[in-house]
């Protein structure tokens, strides 16, 4: 995919300083998902410093300058996947990268989580990239990481909304479980998040 530049937020902070980086992030707006906006402005830098996750800003040309079109955040997590939630094909694939726990009927594995994914709606910049393109960039980043580390799976967690689930399903993700919200996840609707898994070819 061409036309976009991906910048690691922590490297940007190292280059221009935290205050200038925060000023850049202040121009991000995502009224459709306030959790995505809150994370980028209030948590992304601190999470990167602690090594909890790494945020990647996506830039595109806008009125002759590079502007932030969106971002995605990646974290490495340990998950359990119920055997009966997968197709036979996915069972065979996941078996190569996991340990099967017969006691709980689940595959246990480490997998990258696309923890945040959001387009920038500030001053019409949401036209710079589609959701499909942004998700594709995140999956391509994971694929490149897995060239060094191994692995073929990535997953997401989203609110239980048909539009969101259909979006991820159309991009090759399938539901495997649900996770109850943590106490600090106060900007998310509902009591749980839908977990969806994708095999990266």
N, C-alpha and C positions, 0 to 999 in steps of 0.2 A: 504494500500500500504506500503510495507516494503522496507528497503534498503536506505531510504533517511532521513536526519535530517533537520528539518526546524528551522531556527534561526531568531528571530525578530531582525532587524538591530539596533533598539534603545537599546535593551538589550545588544547587542554585543558592542555598543559604550560605554555603562555604564561599561562593564566588562573590555574591553581592551583599551579604550580611542579612541578619534576621529581620531587621526593621524594614529594609527595602523589599524583602521577600513577602513579609506580611502585607505591605502596601499593595503589592501585586495581587495577592490572594484576596484582598478586599474588593477587587473588581469582579469577583465571581458571584453569580447569582443563580440559584436553582429553586424557583418558587414551587415547582412540582414535587420537590423532595427536600424539605428543610434539613433533614438529617445529613444529607450529602453536603449541603452548604455549611452547616454547623461544623462538621468534621474538618473540612478543609481549612476553615478560618480559625477554629479553636483547638484542634487536636493534632492535625497532620504533622506539624513540625515537632511537637513534643514526642509523638509516637515514633517518628523517624529517629530522633535522638536516642530514645530508649531501645531501638531495634525491634519494636513491636510490629511495625509495618513500614512500608516504603511507598510514598506517594509519587506518582509520575504525572507531570503536567503535559498536556497536549496543546501545541501551538499551531496556528494556521495563519496564512496571510490575510489581513483584513485592513482595507483602506491603505494599502502600501506598507503596513507594519505587521510584525508578528504579534498575534494576540492569542490569549488563552481560550481555546475552544472547548476544553473540558479536561477531565482528569480521571485517573483510576488509581486505586490503592491496592497493593498486594501484601499479603501476610502468609506465613507458612503455618499451617494448623494440622492437628491430628484429629481425624474424624473416624466415625464408625458408620458403615453403610449396611443397611439391612439386606440380607441376601434376597428376600422375596420382593424387594423394591426394584430389582434390576431385571432386564431382559437376559436371556441365555447368553447372548453375544457379549453384553457388558460384564456378566459374571465371569466369563472366560478371560476377558481382558483385565478386569480388576484383580483377578486371582494372581496375576503375575507380579503385582506391585503391592500386595497387602498380605496380612496374616489373617486367616479365617478363625474366628473364635466360635467354636461349636456351642459353647454354653449360652451365648447370647444371640447366635445366628447372624453374626455381623462380620463384615470384612473391616479390618482395622488398618489404616494407612495414613501417611503424612501426605498432604496435598496443598498446593497453593490456593488461597482464597482470594477472589476478587472482592475485597472487602467494601470498596466504594466505587461507584461509577456514576459520573454526572457530567452533563453538558452545561456550558456557561450560557445563561440567558441574558447576561448583561448587555444592554444596548443592541439586541438582535443577534448576538454572536452565536445563538443556538443554530443558526443557519450554516455555520462553518463546518459542522460535522454531524453525521447522523448517529443515532444510538447504535445501530448495527456496526458502523465504522469504528466507533469508540470501543465497543466490546471486542471487535476483531483485533484492534491494536493491543488491548489488554491480553487477549489469548496468544497473540504472536509474541508478546514480551515473555509470557510464561513459557511458551515453547522454546524460546531462545535460552532461557534459564535452565530448562530441563535438558538441553543439549549438553550442559556441563554437569548437572546434578543427577540426571535420570528422572524417570517418571513420565506419565502420559495423561494425568488427570488434573483438572482444575474444577473448582466449584464456586458457587455464589450463594448468598442468602438474601432473600427478598421478602417484602411484605406480601401477604396472601391476597393479592389483587389480580384478577384475571388478565388485565393488560400487561402487567409485569411478568407473570408466569408465561403468558403467550409469547412475549418478547424473547425470553430466554429459551423457551422451547423451540421457537423458530430458528434460534442460533445454535441448536444442537445440545441443549442441556435437558436433563430429565430429573424429575423430583425423586429424592431418595429418603428424605426425612424432614422433620420440623424441629426447630430449636426454640425453647422458651427464652424470652427476652431477659437479659441481665437487668439488674436494678437501675444501672446508670443509662440504659437505653430508653430515655424518656421522650425522645423526639420521634419515635416510631409508633405507628398505629398498630393496634392489636396486642396480643399477648405472646406471639411467637413469630418466627421467620421461617419461610419455606426454604429448604436446602436443595439445590439442584446441581447435578454433576455432569461434566462433559469429558469425553475421551478425545484427546488431541492427537490427530494422526501425524 
